[in-house]
Amino acid sequence: QIVMNSVMFTVFNRIKLEANNSEAVDQNVAAVFAGLFAGLATACLSTPTDWIKIQAQVSLTKNNNNNKGEPMSISTLSILKRAAIRK
């Protein structure tokens, strides 16, 4: 979460500063494009991470089939460790 917020705010600020330094771009347009690229950068970072976590949870649920139907409480770090061990 911290890394994604850092990427989002860094990309947003850099693009907005560069666009504001240009006389040809309106401030509102600069804000829209800065938000667009910040969201794209965040999505490129979060989508693979979320996919890995989901795949690890699915494989753990299949391997540790609890008959109670309760969701398993597993930390993200332990999920990533188990996914790395399986590969």
Buried (B, 14 or more C-beta within 10 A) or exposed (E): EEEBEEBBEEBBEEBBEEBBEEEEBEEEEBBEBBBEBBEEBBEEBBEEEEEBBEEBBEBBEEEEEEEEEEEEEBEEEEBBEBBEEEE
